[in-house]
Amino acid sequence: MTPQQLREYFDSNPPPFEIDWKPHAKIINSKRFLDNAFLCISIFKGPYEKCPDYWHLLELYNDITQGKIK
């Protein structure tokens, strides 16, 4: 899944404003989290597959689509 596909998914299916994601990760403003992650991916020097922000978005996408986050 490319960053553009992730952006299209999150634009069509915005997550809740606050997400209790993991014991060590709570997102208190999902729009700001997504905007920042996409910005970091766009300025990452190298293939996007190696960008930690891309990994976080992909993990968030997988957790949402698998029903781990509601």
Phi and psi in degrees as GROMACS dihedral restraints (atoms count N, CA, C in turn):
[ dihedral_restraints ]
;  ai    aj    ak    al  type     phi  dphi    fc
    3     4     5     6     1   -85.8    20    10
    4     5     6     7     1   163.4    20    10
    6     7     8     9     1   -57.6    20    10
    7     8     9    10     1   -36.2    20    10
    9    10    11    12     1   -64.7    20    10
   10    11    12    13     1   -40.4    20    10
   12    13    14    15     1   -65.1    20    10
   13    14    15    16     1   -39.2    20    10
   15    16    17    18     1   -63.7    20    10
   16    17    18    19     1   -43.0    20    10
   18    19    20    21     1   -60.3    20    10
   19    20    21    22     1   -44.9    20    10
   21    22    23    24     1   -62.4    20    10
   22    23    24    25     1   -40.1    20    10
   24    25    26    27     1   -62.8    20    10
   25    26    27    28     1   -50.7    20    10
   27    28    29    30     1   -68.9    20    10
   28    29    30    31     1   -28.0    20    10
   30    31    32    33     1   -68.2    20    10
   31    32    33    34     1   -38.0    20    10
   33    34    35    36     1   -81.0    20    10
   34    35    36    37     1   -28.8    20    10
   36    37    38    39     1  -131.7    20    10
   37    38    39    40     1    71.1    20    10
   39    40    41    42     1   -62.6    20    10
   40    41    42    43     1   136.6    20    10
   42    43    44    45     1   -74.3    20    10
   43    44    45    46     1   168.4    20    10
   45    46    47    48     1   -57.8    20    10
   46    47    48    49     1   155.9    20    10
   48    49    50    51     1   -59.5    20    10
   49    50    51    52     1   -47.3    20    10
   51    52    53    54     1  -110.6    20    10
   52    53    54    55     1   137.0    20    10
   54    55    56    57     1  -131.8    20    10
   55    56    57    58     1   119.4    20    10
   57    58    59    60     1   -85.6    20    10
   58    59    60    61     1    90.0    20    10
   60    61    62    63     1   -82.0    20    10
   61    62    63    64     1   -56.7    20    10
   63    64    65    66     1  -139.9    20    10
   64    65    66    67     1   169.8    20    10
   66    67    68    69     1   -57.4    20    10
   67    68    69    70     1   -29.9    20    10
   69    70    71    72     1  -106.3    20    10
   70    71    72    73     1     6.5    20    10
   72    73    74    75     1  -141.5    20    10
   73    74    75    76     1   116.0    20    10
   75    76    77    78     1  -126.5    20    10
   76    77    78    79     1   125.0    20    10
   78    79    80    81     1   -96.0    20    10
   79    80    81    82     1   120.7    20    10
   81    82    83    84     1   -99.7    20    10
   82    83    84    85     1    -9.0    20    10
   84    85    86    87     1  -150.3    20    10
   85    86    87    88     1    93.1    20    10
   87    88    89    90     1   -64.0    20    10
   88    89    90    91     1   -34.5    20    10
   90    91    92    93     1   -62.9    20    10
   91    92    93    94     1   -45.3    20    10
   93    94    95    96     1   -64.9    20    10
   94    95    96    97     1   -39.9    20    10
   96    97    98    99     1   -59.3    20    10
   97    98    99   100     1   -48.4    20    10
   99   100   101   102     1   -64.7    20    10
  100   101   102   103     1   -46.1    20    10
  102   103   104   105     1   -58.4    20    10
  103   104   105   106     1   -44.4    20    10
  105   106   107   108     1   -65.2    20    10
  106   107   108   109     1   -43.6    20    10
  108   109   110   111     1   -62.9    20    10
  109   110   111   112     1   -43.9    20    10
  111   112   113   114     1   -66.3    20    10
  112   113   114   115     1   -36.4    20    10
  114   115   116   117     1   -62.9    20    10
  115   116   117   118     1   -46.9    20    10
  117   118   119   120     1   -62.2    20    10
  118   119   120   121     1   -38.4    20    10
  120   121   122   123     1   -63.7    20    10
  121   122   123   124     1   -41.1    20    10
  123   124   125   126     1   -67.7    20    10
  124   125   126   127     1   -27.5    20    10
  126   127   128   129     1  -101.1    20    10
  127   128   129   130     1    -0.8    20    10
  129   130   131   132     1   -64.4    20    10
  130   131   132   133     1   132.1    20    10
  132   133   134   135     1   -92.0    20    10
  133   134   135   136     1   107.0    20    10
  135   136   137   138     1   132.4    20    10
  136   137   138   139     1   179.5    20    10
  138   139   140   141     1   -66.1    20    10
  139   140   141   142     1   138.3    20    10
  141   142   143   144     1   -59.4    20    10
  142   143   144   145     1   -26.2    20    10
  144   145   146   147     1   -63.1    20    10
  145   146   147   148     1   -17.8    20    10
  147   148   149   150     1   -99.9    20    10
  148   149   150   151     1     1.6    20    10
  150   151   152   153     1   -84.0    20    10
  151   152   153   154     1   125.6    20    10
  153   154   155   156     1   -58.5    20    10
  154   155   156   157     1   -33.8    20    10
  156   157   158   159     1   -65.8    20    10
  157   158   159   160     1   -35.1    20    10
  159   160   161   162     1   -63.1    20    10
  160   161   162   163     1   -43.0    20    10
  162   163   164   165     1   -60.6    20    10
  163   164   165   166     1   -41.7    20    10
  165   166   167   168     1   -64.4    20    10
  166   167   168   169     1   -43.4    20    10
  168   169   170   171     1   -64.9    20    10
  169   170   171   172     1   -41.6    20    10
  171   172   173   174     1   -64.6    20    10
  172   173   174   175     1   -39.8    20    10
  174   175   176   177     1   -66.1    20    10
  175   176   177   178     1   -41.6    20    10
  177   178   179   180     1   -61.9    20    10
  178   179   180   181     1   -46.0    20    10
  180   181   182   183     1   -56.6    20    10
  181   182   183   184     1   -48.6    20    10
  183   184   185   186     1   -62.4    20    10
  184   185   186   187     1   -42.4    20    10
  186   187   188   189     1   -65.4    20    10
  187   188   189   190     1   -38.6    20    10
  189   190   191   192     1   -68.5    20    10
  190   191   192   193     1   -46.9    20    10
  192   193   194   195     1   -71.1    20    10
  193   194   195   196     1   -22.4    20    10
  195   196   197   198     1   -91.2    20    10
  196   197   198   199     1     3.3    20    10
  198   199   200   201     1    80.8    20    10
  199   200   201   202     1    13.0    20    10
  201   202   203   204     1   -78.2    20    10
  202   203   204   205     1   -21.1    20    10
  204   205   206   207     1  -125.1    20    10
  205   206   207   208     1   133.9    20    10
